[in-house]
Structure formats: structure tokens, C-alpha cells
Amino acid sequence: MKINKVHEITFDTNETIISATVSNREELILLMSSGGVIRYKINEKNGQYLFSVKSDLYSDGGFDITAQSTIYTLGTIVVVVNDYKRHGYIHYPEKYRALHLWRKDYHADISCYPIALFKNEIGVPHIIYGAAWNHVQIMNLDTRQILTAAKSLIEENAEEKHIEFYKAFSVDDEEPWPRPYDYFFGKLLVSPDNKRFLSAGWVWGSSDAYNVYDIEHFIRSNRIADVKIDAWEHENRAVCWIDGETVAIAYNPFTEEDENSTADSPCQIHFYKIDGENAVLEKQIPIIGLDISDLKIYYNKNLNSIIAHSGKIGIAIIELDGQIIFQDTNLKVDEYFIETSLFIQKSDKTISVYEITTTSTTQ
């Protein structure tokens, strides 16, 4: 097993590349320092200007081209957002050039902009996106209809839970109830079967709090129903879907102050099964000799393994029993894309694309 470079493209431009993604094996989407978003055909060596994120319409300055940003794609649809700020845009060819996204500013600086794209059972594209710290909407991208526009920001059974809680506690200055949903949505991940989405969010404490939501229920019900996976120290831990019911989450026993753990205790990956209204911890596998802090993880179905990368570990491939079957500590990449099985590495003017090969074939 090895990782081969399949493309290296240096752009002859005075601009720099702010963010980039591999939308398919022969196409890049680039956010440039001018604010322009470009679709670049690799084989044709041709760039197409799509739109600009710059605008003078907003009192806060709008999209910040100097801030960390992410590009999301679904087919030809492109979404660009500031990760820890308030603005973004949707580009949908032949439908709209740049549909503005905006969320409220309450702790936006520590909450990754919640964005996820998916197609429903009949192939219609949808977006899940943040409107406020505790509020995400689901929009039909063909019609631009917000399907959750009338949704209450109250959990199911909120009244019953309130009454039960205050049977044991008496508070004279209690506020009106039921209270709004008390949760900060974070980075979103849609399950492989497009039936659920996970939020890598947080709650006051401050703690990572990862929740799962059924998409159909989220659209149809007026109340919010979440499956709470767990809460831990606020470390923005890595997470990925394994299948439509299983989630894998990075875990450091020493950081969590587990009994008898030390700084030398191996890190772990925890596997949770979403079972009805509960998340069940099914297994914990140790990852010997791998620092899992600040890494990203993805599940590769063809390899039946987890792909992990970070600036510390480079790239590693981990089987579901915890065995590390490949590691390249020298290759530092920015992102891995499940849909294309490609890695991307960017500098100011150059994009390199890599892929995993299981044969001895060289480039």
C-alpha cells in the first residue's frame, strides 16, 4: 500500500489560493484571494469563474476572505463558508449564482459553521445549514424552500422533563418554560445512507457534545429530537460515520482523566451504534503509538479502514481492530474526500492531489 501523487498544478496568477476542494477526480473548486470562486478542470487546464464572496452589502463586512474557510460540493453545487464567522454562499449552476447564507454571531468564533449537503430518496439536493448557535435549517436547493421554517426550537417532551426535574428542585426565580434548545451546533456530517446527520457541537462547560438527528423527523416534526452520543472535555475530537448506524470518535483516556490512565496511555477510537433514541458504546479500540490530537478521520468502505491525518501524524490507515496498516509521517495534507478517495494539499499557488493505491504501480 502506498500513496501516489496524481496531480500537481501550479497556477500562473498574482492571487493566492485561500481554500480548495476536489469536487470530482478531474475537477477542483478554488477560493482565491480576490474573493473569486473558480471551477478548474484538471485535464482541460481550464478555469471557470463562478462568483465572488466579496460584498459591500453587510455592516459587519460580510465574508472575510482572510479567515479560515471551507468549500463543500454536491455534484455541480458549490457552498463556501467562513468556518468560524457568519457568512457563506451557495452556487447552483443554471438556478442561482450566489445565494447568501448568514448566521447569528453568538459564539460563532468557536462554533464551526454547520453545513451539510445531501440528496433525498428521489435525488433532490438539500442543504442543512446554521441560522444561529442552536438553530439549523434544512432547505430544498431546487426550490429554495426552507422545509424547517416553522420548526420550534424546543425539544420533544420538554414540558415533561421540566416538571420531573423541578419535583426535586425549588427555584424561586425560574424563567418561563419550556426553554429554547440549549445546544451549540458544530460541524455536520450526514450518514452514508442520507438518513441522519451528526453535529460535532458543544454545550456550556465547556464540553464537546455530539448529537445525531433523524433527517425525516427533523423536517416533519415541530419539535427537536436528538440522540446524545456523549459529552467530553472540549477538544473538538475527530469523528466520522462508519455506516448508517455507527459513529467512530477519537478518544484520549488521559485527557478524559480516566481512572489509572497516564500520559503514555494509548489513545482510542470509540464506536457507537445509534439504536432508537440511544447511542450505545459498542467497542473501544486502542491505537498504539498514534497521537490522535488535532487529527481528522474518515471511513473508507473499500479498505474497511479509517483514514486519519494531521500535521503531527501525517497520514495513517487504521483497521477497525486498531491495527495501523500504513503510515506516512512526512506527507502532510489538508483534507481527504470520501466521495473521490483523494487527498488534497495546497500552498499559495499550487495544488497537489494524492490517492491511496494497494498495488506496486508507480506514477
matplotlib code that plots the C-alpha trace (Angstrom):
import matplotlib.pyplot as plt

x = [0.0, 1.3, 0.1, 0.8, 0.6, -1.8, -1.8, 0.3, -1.0, 0.8, -1.4, 0.2, -1.6, -0.9, -3.6, -3.2, -5.4, -7.3, -9.3, -9.7, -11.6, -11.6, -15.2, -14.5, -11.4, -10.8, -12.1, -11.1, -13.1, -10.8, -11.4, -8.9, -7.5, -9.5, -12.7, -13.4, -14.6, -13.2, -14.1, -10.9, -11.0, -7.7, -7.4, -8.6, -6.4, -9.3, -10.7, -14.3, -15.2, -18.4, -19.0, -17.3, -17.7, -17.0, -19.8, -20.4, -24.0, -23.3, -22.4, -20.0, -18.0, -19.6, -17.5, -13.9, -11.5, -8.6, -10.4, -10.4, -13.0, -14.3, -15.8, -18.5, -19.7, -22.6, -22.3, -22.1, -23.4, -20.8, -21.1, -18.4, -18.5, -16.2, -15.7, -15.8, -17.6, -21.1, -21.2, -21.3, -22.7, -24.4, -23.8, -26.2, -25.5, -28.5, -30.5, -28.7, -25.3, -24.6, -27.4, -26.3, -26.0, -25.9, -25.9, -26.2, -22.9, -23.3, -20.1, -19.7, -15.9, -15.8, -18.6, -17.7, -20.3, -22.8, -23.1, -24.0, -25.2, -27.3, -29.8, -33.1, -34.5, -35.6, -32.3, -33.3, -30.4, -30.8, -28.6, -28.5, -27.1, -26.7, -29.0, -27.9, -25.9, -28.8, -30.6, -30.1, -32.4, -32.9, -33.5, -34.6, -31.9, -34.0, -36.9, -35.0, -37.9, -36.8, -38.5, -38.0, -39.1, -41.9, -39.8, -40.0, -36.6, -38.0, -37.1, -39.7, -41.1, -39.5, -42.5, -42.5, -38.7, -39.1, -41.8, -39.9, -36.7, -38.3, -40.0, -36.6, -35.5, -37.2, -36.0, -37.8, -36.6, -37.1, -37.5, -40.6, -40.5, -40.0, -36.7, -35.2, -32.9, -29.7, -27.1, -24.4, -24.4, -21.0, -19.5, -22.2, -21.8, -24.5, -24.7, -23.8, -27.5, -28.5, -31.0, -29.3, -26.9, -24.4, -23.4, -19.9, -21.1, -20.7, -22.5, -21.6, -19.0, -17.3, -17.8, -17.8, -21.4, -22.0, -25.6, -27.4, -30.7, -33.0, -33.4, -37.0, -38.1, -36.2, -38.1, -41.6, -41.8, -42.3, -40.0, -36.3, -35.4, -31.7, -29.7, -27.0, -23.9, -21.8, -20.1, -16.4, -13.7, -13.9, -11.2, -13.1, -12.4, -12.3, -15.5, -16.8, -19.6, -18.8, -22.3, -25.9, -26.0, -22.4, -20.2, -16.5, -15.0, -11.4, -10.8, -7.8, -8.1, -5.6, -7.3, -10.6, -8.9, -10.0, -9.0, -5.4, -4.7, -1.4, 0.2, 1.5, -1.9, -2.7, -5.4, -8.6, -11.4, -14.9, -17.6, -21.2, -24.3, -27.4, -30.2, -33.5, -33.3, -30.0, -26.3, -24.7, -20.9, -20.2, -16.4, -13.3, -10.1, -6.6, -4.5, -0.9, 1.7, -0.5, -1.2, -4.8, -5.0, -6.0, -6.5, -9.3, -10.8, -12.8, -14.1, -13.0, -15.5, -13.3, -10.4, -12.8, -10.5, -10.3, -8.2, -6.6, -4.4, -2.9, 0.1, 1.6, 1.0, 0.9, -1.4, -2.3, -4.7, -6.2, -8.1, -11.3, -9.4, -6.9, -4.0, -2.2, -1.6, 0.0, 1.6, 3.4, 4.6, 6.2, 3.1, 1.0, -2.3, -5.2, -8.2, -9.4, -12.5, -14.6, -16.5, -13.4, -10.9, -8.4, -6.2, -5.5, -2.5, -2.4, 0.1, -0.3, -0.3, 0.0, -2.5, -1.3, -3.7, -2.9, -4.6, -4.1, -3.0, -2.9, -0.6, 3.1, 2.2, 4.1, 3.1]
y = [0.0, 3.5, 7.0, 8.4, 11.9, 12.0, 15.7, 18.8, 22.0, 25.4, 28.4, 31.3, 34.1, 37.0, 35.6, 33.0, 30.0, 30.5, 27.2, 24.3, 21.0, 18.1, 18.1, 15.1, 13.2, 15.7, 19.0, 21.4, 24.2, 27.1, 30.2, 32.8, 35.8, 38.1, 36.5, 34.7, 31.1, 29.1, 25.7, 24.3, 21.3, 19.5, 17.6, 20.6, 23.0, 25.4, 27.6, 28.9, 31.9, 31.1, 34.1, 36.3, 36.1, 39.8, 42.2, 45.7, 44.9, 43.9, 46.1, 43.6, 43.4, 40.2, 37.2, 37.5, 36.4, 36.3, 33.9, 30.1, 28.9, 25.6, 24.6, 21.9, 20.4, 18.1, 17.4, 20.9, 22.7, 24.7, 26.1, 28.3, 29.5, 31.1, 28.3, 30.5, 33.5, 34.3, 34.4, 31.9, 31.4, 28.7, 28.4, 26.2, 26.3, 27.4, 28.1, 30.8, 32.3, 33.2, 32.6, 34.2, 32.3, 34.1, 33.0, 35.0, 35.9, 34.4, 32.4, 31.9, 32.2, 28.8, 27.1, 25.6, 26.8, 23.9, 22.9, 19.6, 18.6, 15.6, 14.2, 12.8, 9.4, 10.8, 12.6, 16.2, 18.2, 19.7, 21.7, 21.7, 25.0, 27.1, 30.0, 30.6, 28.9, 26.5, 26.5, 24.7, 24.7, 22.3, 23.8, 22.2, 23.5, 23.1, 25.3, 27.2, 26.3, 26.1, 22.9, 23.6, 27.3, 26.7, 24.4, 25.1, 25.4, 23.2, 19.6, 16.8, 16.2, 19.4, 20.1, 16.6, 16.8, 20.2, 19.0, 15.9, 17.9, 20.5, 17.9, 17.7, 21.3, 24.5, 27.8, 31.0, 33.0, 30.3, 31.6, 30.8, 27.3, 25.3, 26.8, 27.0, 24.3, 24.6, 23.3, 24.8, 23.1, 22.4, 20.7, 18.5, 15.0, 13.2, 9.4, 7.3, 6.4, 10.1, 9.3, 11.0, 13.9, 14.3, 17.6, 17.8, 20.6, 21.7, 22.7, 25.1, 23.6, 23.8, 20.3, 18.6, 17.3, 15.2, 14.6, 12.7, 13.7, 11.8, 13.9, 13.0, 13.6, 16.9, 18.0, 16.7, 17.3, 20.6, 19.6, 18.7, 15.1, 14.3, 11.2, 12.3, 10.3, 11.6, 14.7, 15.1, 17.7, 20.4, 19.1, 19.2, 15.5, 13.7, 11.9, 10.0, 7.8, 4.1, 3.2, 4.5, 3.5, 3.6, 6.5, 6.4, 9.1, 9.7, 9.4, 10.2, 8.4, 10.7, 13.9, 12.5, 11.6, 8.0, 6.0, 4.6, 6.4, 8.2, 10.4, 7.2, 5.5, 4.7, 6.7, 5.0, 5.1, 4.5, 3.1, 4.0, 2.4, 4.6, 2.5, 4.2, 7.1, 6.0, 5.8, 2.6, 2.4, -1.0, -1.2, 0.7, 0.0, 1.2, 2.9, 2.1, 4.8, 7.3, 10.8, 11.5, 15.1, 17.6, 14.9, 14.2, 10.8, 9.3, 5.8, 4.2, 1.5, -0.2, -0.6, -1.2, 1.1, 4.6, 7.2, 9.6, 12.6, 15.6, 17.8, 15.6, 12.1, 12.7, 10.1, 6.8, 4.0, 2.1, -1.1, -1.4, -3.5, -0.7, -2.0, 0.7, -0.9, 2.2, 5.5, 8.2, 10.7, 13.1, 13.7, 16.5, 17.0, 19.5, 17.2, 13.8, 13.4, 10.2, 10.6, 10.6, 8.9, 11.7, 13.8, 17.5, 19.6, 23.3, 26.1, 29.7, 28.8, 25.0, 22.2, 18.6, 15.6, 12.2, 8.8, 5.5, 2.6, -1.0, -2.2, -1.5, 0.6, 3.9, 7.2]
z = [0.0, -0.8, -1.6, -5.1, -6.3, -9.2, -9.9, -9.2, -10.6, -10.2, -11.1, -13.0, -11.1, -8.8, -6.5, -3.8, -3.0, 0.2, 0.2, -2.2, -2.7, -5.1, -6.4, -8.6, -9.8, -12.6, -11.0, -8.4, -6.7, -5.6, -3.4, -4.4, -2.5, -4.8, -3.5, -6.7, -6.7, -9.6, -11.1, -12.6, -15.0, -14.4, -17.7, -19.8, -17.7, -17.8, -15.1, -15.0, -12.8, -10.7, -8.3, -5.7, -2.0, -1.6, -1.0, 0.5, 1.5, 5.1, 8.0, 9.5, 6.3, 5.0, 4.0, 5.4, 2.7, 5.3, 7.6, 7.6, 5.0, 3.7, 0.3, 0.2, -3.1, -4.2, -7.9, -9.5, -6.4, -4.5, -1.0, 0.5, 4.2, 6.7, 9.2, 12.4, 11.2, 9.9, 6.1, 3.2, -0.3, -2.4, -6.1, -8.1, -11.9, -14.0, -10.9, -8.8, -8.9, -5.2, -2.7, 0.6, 3.9, 7.2, 10.9, 14.1, 15.8, 19.3, 19.8, 16.0, 16.6, 18.4, 16.6, 13.2, 10.7, 10.4, 6.8, 5.2, 1.7, 0.8, -1.7, -0.6, -1.7, -5.1, -5.7, -4.8, -3.4, 0.1, 2.5, 6.3, 7.5, 10.6, 11.3, 14.9, 17.6, 18.5, 15.2, 11.9, 8.9, 6.0, 2.6, -0.7, -3.0, -6.2, -4.9, -2.2, 0.2, 3.9, 5.0, 8.7, 8.7, 11.2, 13.5, 17.2, 19.0, 21.8, 22.4, 22.4, 25.9, 27.2, 29.4, 31.0, 31.6, 33.2, 35.6, 36.6, 37.2, 39.4, 41.6, 43.3, 43.0, 44.0, 42.3, 43.1, 40.1, 37.5, 34.0, 31.8, 30.4, 28.3, 27.4, 23.9, 22.7, 24.7, 22.3, 20.0, 16.6, 15.1, 12.1, 10.4, 8.9, 7.0, 7.4, 4.3, 3.8, 4.0, 6.8, 9.7, 10.4, 13.2, 14.8, 16.4, 18.7, 22.3, 25.4, 28.2, 30.5, 28.0, 26.6, 23.2, 22.8, 19.8, 18.8, 16.0, 14.3, 12.0, 8.9, 8.1, 11.7, 11.8, 8.7, 9.7, 13.4, 15.0, 18.0, 18.1, 19.0, 19.3, 20.1, 22.5, 21.8, 24.7, 26.1, 26.9, 27.5, 24.8, 22.4, 19.0, 18.8, 15.4, 14.3, 11.3, 10.2, 9.6, 8.3, 8.6, 12.3, 13.5, 14.5, 15.3, 17.7, 18.7, 22.5, 24.8, 28.2, 29.8, 28.6, 29.9, 33.3, 33.1, 36.2, 36.0, 32.7, 32.2, 29.6, 28.0, 27.8, 24.2, 22.5, 21.4, 18.9, 20.3, 18.2, 19.0, 17.5, 17.1, 18.5, 18.5, 21.0, 22.4, 21.4, 22.6, 23.1, 21.3, 21.4, 22.2, 20.3, 21.4, 18.8, 19.8, 19.0, 17.3, 18.6, 17.8, 19.0, 16.2, 13.6, 11.1, 10.5, 7.7, 6.9, 3.6, 2.7, 0.1, 2.6, 5.5, 7.4, 9.0, 7.2, 9.6, 9.0, 10.8, 10.9, 13.6, 12.3, 8.5, 7.0, 8.7, 7.7, 10.7, 10.5, 12.6, 15.2, 15.8, 13.7, 11.8, 8.4, 6.8, 7.9, 6.0, 8.6, 6.1, 3.9, 5.3, 3.6, 4.1, 3.5, 2.4, 0.4, 0.9, -2.4, -4.5, -2.2, -2.8, -0.6, -1.3, -0.3, -1.1, -1.0, -2.1, -5.8, -6.0, -5.5, -5.2, -5.3, -3.9, -3.8, -1.9, -4.1, -3.0, -5.8, -6.6, -9.6, -9.6, -11.2]

ax = plt.figure().add_subplot(projection="3d")
ax.plot(x, y, z, "-o")
ax.set_aspect("equal")
plt.show()
